[in-house]
Structures are given as structure tokens and as C-alpha cells.
Amino acid sequence: MLPYLSTTLDFPPVTQALREPDGLLAVGGDLSPHRLLLAYRRGIFPWFNPGQPILWWSPDPRMVLFPEALHIPHSLVRVMRKEHYEIRLDTAFAEVMIACGQPRAERQGSWISPDMIKAYTGLHKLGFAHSIETWIDGELAGGLYGVAIGRIFYGESMFARVSDASKIAFVHLVRQLQRWQFKLIDCQMYTAHLARFGAAEIPRSEFIRYLDVGINLSAPFWHLDRGGIA
């Protein structure tokens, strides 16, 4: 039986998460800012489809990217050197979330429901959730959003309306996190796309050890330096 979360603000230990499906830990609760922040601090995140109760996950192994391990494909470097785009931070958070939740060719629905958008917009207003955006000719072309606590960034989702736009935003984000000496970027679960950028799986226990250090470091003031990409 999965633990059912009541109004009590707590989670079971992540070691109790199921092996199949990998990482499913608990059900229920709410998406209040306090619960979401507690979850992220403990290596837990919500992921559920519309019509389902809230499901909480902590998979093992965990897909992460250490900022210094970023690999930029040569083809993307050539695109970025054209400098035909503008990178902005936190100027269109809700719009980025809505775009991330739009149906795509490989899927018909989305787990980014109106309730999720409302919850993470609340975290954004509190200074914990951020968007990084690629703008081309004054239009939002792609981007991503996630949660930052201390010097840990938890990536959530990305989208592109123009080819490579989300990748461009991702690279600029990682370069910025390098300059801020972030410990790692949580990518949650394995994807070949993120592996091409240098992300890799580590044991959940190791991931939690990084969290225990990183979330207690002082958080930077979120802004964009104009560093290079090479």
C-alpha cells in the first residue's frame, strides 16, 4: 500500500519508494508551496496526469547534470554563434509553463495541468521557480522552467517553437549555474536527449547527499551574466 498523505506536512523516507514503477513514493496531499519545497529538499517531485490523485516520486537511479560536465554539440555551438536570439530570465514564467504543457507529436496530453501551473507560478512569485527563455524577433521561441533551492536546480520541462530554441536556453542556464557554482541540475529520469548534453544517472543515495549540501548554500540573486558559450 502506498502511503496516503494527509494534511500533515511530511513524506515517508525516499528509501520506501517502489521499484516498480520506479520511484513512486506516496499519493495525495496538495501542491502548496510549503509541501512542494519540502518535497524538493528531500529529492521528491510530483508527477501525475489529469484525473489522477497527486503522485510523488523519487526514482533510483537519478538523472543529473553536473554543470561543469556540460557537453554542447558542435552543431548547436554553430547555431548559437549566429547570435540571432535573445536570452531572458523570468520574464514569461507562466507562458513558458503553458507552452511546456501543450500537446506534442509524441504525446496527446500533458501532466502540466492548470493546477500545476498555479502551484509553480506561486513558487515563482516566492522566488523559487524560474524560467529561462529564448526570444527571436520579439517572440518567445522556446525555454524551460524549474525550481532552485540554494545551489541546486531542479529541471521540470522545456519546449521549443523554433528548432533548437529550448537547447539554447538550456545551455545558457547551465553556463549561468556554472558561474554561480551550483552543485547539480536534477533531470529526474533518464532521457537520451539530456545524456547528449552530459547528464548521467547516479544512485539516489548519492543524489540525496548532494542535496543535503547544496540546498543549504546561499542562493544567488537570479540574473543573467553575459558569458560565452564555448
C-alpha positions as CSV (number, residue, x, y, z in Angstrom):
1,M,0.0,0.0,0.0
2,L,1.3,3.4,-0.9
3,P,1.3,5.9,1.9
4,Y,-1.5,8.4,1.6
5,L,-0.5,12.0,2.5
6,S,-3.0,13.8,4.7
7,T,-2.9,17.4,5.8
8,T,0.2,16.7,7.8
9,L,3.2,18.2,6.0
10,D,5.5,15.3,5.7
11,F,6.7,12.5,3.4
12,P,7.9,8.9,4.0
13,P,11.6,8.2,3.6
14,V,12.6,8.0,-0.1
15,T,14.1,4.6,0.6
16,Q,10.5,3.4,0.8
17,A,9.8,4.3,-2.8
18,L,8.6,1.4,-5.1
19,R,10.9,-0.3,-7.5
20,E,8.1,-0.7,-10.0
21,P,7.0,1.8,-11.1
22,D,10.5,3.1,-10.2
23,G,10.4,5.8,-7.6
24,L,6.7,6.0,-6.8
25,L,6.7,7.0,-3.1
26,A,3.3,8.4,-2.0
27,V,-0.1,9.6,-3.1
28,G,-2.3,12.5,-2.1
29,G,-1.5,15.7,-0.2
30,D,-1.6,19.0,-2.0
31,L,0.5,21.3,-4.1
32,S,1.0,24.1,-1.6
33,P,4.3,25.9,-1.7
34,H,5.4,24.5,1.7
35,R,4.8,20.9,0.6
36,L,6.4,21.4,-2.8
37,L,9.6,22.9,-1.3
38,L,9.8,20.2,1.4
39,A,9.5,17.6,-1.4
40,Y,12.2,19.1,-3.5
41,R,14.5,19.4,-0.5
42,R,14.1,15.7,0.1
43,G,14.6,14.6,-3.5
44,I,10.9,14.1,-4.3
45,F,8.8,15.6,-7.0
46,P,5.1,15.5,-8.1
47,W,4.2,13.9,-11.4
48,F,0.6,12.8,-12.3
49,N,-1.9,13.0,-15.1
50,P,-5.1,15.0,-15.0
51,G,-7.8,12.9,-13.3
52,Q,-5.2,11.1,-11.1
53,P,-4.5,11.9,-7.4
54,I,-1.2,13.7,-6.8
55,L,1.6,11.2,-7.1
56,W,5.0,11.8,-5.5
57,W,8.3,10.3,-6.9
58,S,11.9,9.7,-6.0
59,P,13.5,7.4,-8.6
60,D,16.7,5.4,-8.2
61,P,19.0,6.0,-10.0
62,R,18.6,9.7,-10.5
63,M,19.4,11.5,-13.8
64,V,21.6,14.6,-13.0
65,L,23.8,17.0,-14.8
66,F,26.8,18.5,-13.0
67,P,27.2,21.9,-14.6
68,E,30.9,21.5,-15.2
69,A,30.2,18.3,-17.2
70,L,28.0,20.1,-19.8
71,H,28.7,19.0,-23.4
72,I,27.5,21.3,-26.2
73,P,27.1,19.5,-29.6
74,H,29.2,21.2,-32.2
75,S,26.1,21.7,-34.4
76,L,24.5,23.7,-31.6
77,V,27.6,25.8,-31.0
78,R,27.4,26.9,-34.6
79,V,23.8,27.8,-34.2
80,M,24.4,29.8,-31.1
81,R,27.3,31.7,-32.5
82,K,24.9,33.3,-35.0
83,E,23.5,35.3,-32.0
84,H,20.1,35.6,-33.7
85,Y,18.3,35.3,-30.4
86,E,17.9,37.0,-27.0
87,I,18.0,35.1,-23.7
88,R,15.8,36.3,-20.9
89,L,15.3,35.1,-17.4
90,D,11.9,35.1,-15.6
91,T,10.1,37.4,-17.9
92,A,7.4,35.0,-19.1
93,F,7.2,32.2,-16.5
94,A,3.5,31.3,-16.8
95,E,3.8,31.5,-20.6
96,V,6.7,29.0,-20.5
97,M,4.8,26.6,-18.3
98,I,1.7,26.8,-20.6
99,A,3.8,26.2,-23.6
100,C,5.5,23.2,-22.0
101,G,2.1,21.8,-21.3
102,Q,0.9,21.9,-24.9
103,P,0.3,18.6,-26.7
104,R,3.2,17.4,-28.8
105,A,3.6,15.0,-31.7
106,E,4.9,12.3,-29.3
107,R,2.1,12.8,-26.8
108,Q,-1.5,13.8,-26.8
109,G,-1.9,15.0,-23.2
110,S,0.3,16.6,-20.6
111,W,0.9,16.4,-16.8
112,I,1.2,20.2,-16.7
113,S,-2.3,20.9,-15.7
114,P,-3.9,24.2,-14.6
115,D,-3.4,23.2,-11.0
116,M,0.4,22.6,-11.6
117,I,0.7,25.9,-13.4
118,K,-1.0,27.7,-10.5
119,A,1.2,25.9,-8.0
120,Y,4.5,26.6,-9.7
121,T,3.5,30.1,-10.5
122,G,3.1,30.5,-6.8
123,L,6.7,29.2,-6.3
124,H,7.8,31.7,-8.9
125,K,6.3,34.6,-7.1
126,L,8.2,33.4,-3.9
127,G,11.5,33.4,-5.9
128,F,12.0,29.6,-6.0
129,A,10.7,28.7,-9.6
130,H,12.4,30.2,-12.6
131,S,12.1,30.3,-16.4
132,I,14.9,30.8,-18.9
133,E,13.6,31.9,-22.3
134,T,14.9,32.2,-25.9
135,W,13.3,35.1,-27.8
136,I,13.6,35.5,-31.5
137,D,12.4,38.7,-33.3
138,G,10.5,39.6,-30.1
139,E,8.6,36.3,-29.9
140,L,9.0,33.6,-27.3
141,A,10.7,30.8,-29.3
142,G,11.5,28.2,-26.5
143,G,12.6,27.8,-23.0
144,L,12.4,25.8,-19.8
145,Y,11.4,26.1,-16.2
146,G,12.4,24.6,-12.9
147,V,12.9,25.1,-9.2
148,A,16.0,26.4,-7.4
149,I,16.8,25.9,-3.8
150,G,20.2,27.0,-2.5
151,R,22.6,25.9,-5.2
152,I,20.5,23.0,-6.6
153,F,18.4,23.4,-9.7
154,Y,15.5,21.0,-10.4
155,G,14.7,21.0,-14.0
156,E,11.0,20.4,-14.9
157,S,10.1,20.8,-18.6
158,M,11.1,22.5,-21.8
159,F,9.6,23.5,-25.1
160,A,10.6,24.8,-28.5
161,R,8.5,26.6,-31.1
162,V,11.7,27.2,-33.2
163,S,14.3,24.5,-33.8
164,D,17.0,24.4,-31.1
165,A,15.4,27.2,-29.1
166,S,15.0,25.1,-25.9
167,K,18.5,23.8,-26.3
168,I,19.9,27.3,-26.5
169,A,18.0,28.3,-23.3
170,F,19.3,25.1,-21.6
171,V,22.9,25.8,-22.4
172,H,22.7,29.4,-21.2
173,L,21.1,28.2,-18.0
174,V,23.8,25.6,-17.3
175,R,26.6,28.1,-18.1
176,Q,25.0,30.6,-15.6
177,L,24.7,27.9,-13.0
178,Q,28.4,27.1,-13.5
179,R,29.3,30.7,-12.8
180,W,27.2,30.5,-9.6
181,Q,28.9,27.2,-8.6
182,F,25.7,25.2,-8.4
183,K,26.2,21.6,-7.3
184,L,24.0,19.9,-9.8
185,I,20.9,20.1,-12.0
186,D,18.3,17.4,-11.3
187,C,17.0,15.9,-14.5
188,Q,14.8,13.4,-12.7
189,M,14.8,10.4,-15.1
190,Y,16.9,9.2,-18.0
191,T,16.5,10.7,-21.4
192,A,18.8,10.2,-24.4
193,H,18.4,13.9,-25.1
194,L,19.8,15.0,-21.8
195,A,22.5,12.4,-21.9
196,R,23.9,14.0,-25.1
197,F,24.4,17.2,-23.0
198,G,26.4,15.3,-20.4
199,A,23.8,14.3,-17.9
200,A,24.2,10.9,-16.3
201,E,22.5,8.6,-13.7
202,I,23.8,8.4,-10.1
203,P,22.4,6.4,-7.2
204,R,19.6,8.1,-5.3
205,S,21.6,7.9,-2.1
206,E,24.4,9.9,-3.7
207,F,21.9,12.4,-5.1
208,I,20.5,13.0,-1.6
209,R,24.0,13.6,-0.3
210,Y,24.4,16.4,-2.9
211,L,21.1,17.9,-1.9
212,D,22.0,17.9,1.8
213,V,24.9,20.2,0.9
214,G,23.5,22.2,-2.0
215,I,20.2,23.3,-0.6
216,N,21.9,24.8,2.4
217,L,24.2,27.0,0.4
218,S,23.2,30.7,0.0
219,A,21.0,31.3,-3.1
220,P,22.3,33.8,-5.7
221,F,20.3,36.7,-6.9
222,W,18.9,35.4,-10.2
223,H,20.2,37.4,-13.2
224,L,22.0,36.7,-16.4
225,D,25.7,37.3,-16.9
226,R,26.7,37.7,-20.5
227,G,29.3,34.9,-20.5
228,G,30.4,33.0,-23.6
229,I,29.2,29.5,-24.6
230,A,32.4,27.9,-25.8
